[in-house]
């Protein structure tokens, strides 16, 4: 398996960890009856818990772009070091994004987000190398 595909695997693991953490924090705030029930009325998680939930949603919004970039590079041929670097820049940025969103100082979260976007652009740059 290529390094880029390992980065996709790492991103999937990150998404799974984030959904687990978000489930726990939602359970702690909303209570078991709401979590186990039909969820007819929305419950908005607040504080650090809410930020962890939003960080997970943000990852789910960006994953399709990352996966599409990796897919295109693989369709075009064997990925090079360029896409390896880009994919791992994406993964590291997205891992750092979670604590930056939950506890970081103002301004750190957007930098981590931009790191993820840059990683995708670097992966796509491999198409032109």
Buried (B, 14 or more C-beta within 10 A) or exposed (E): EBEBEBBBEBBEEBBEEBBEBBEEBBBEBBEEEBBEEEEEEEEEBEEEBBBBBBBBEBBEEBBEBBBEBBEBBBEEEEBEEBBBBBBBBBBBBBBBBBBBBBEBEEEBBEEBBEBBBBBBEBBBBBBEE
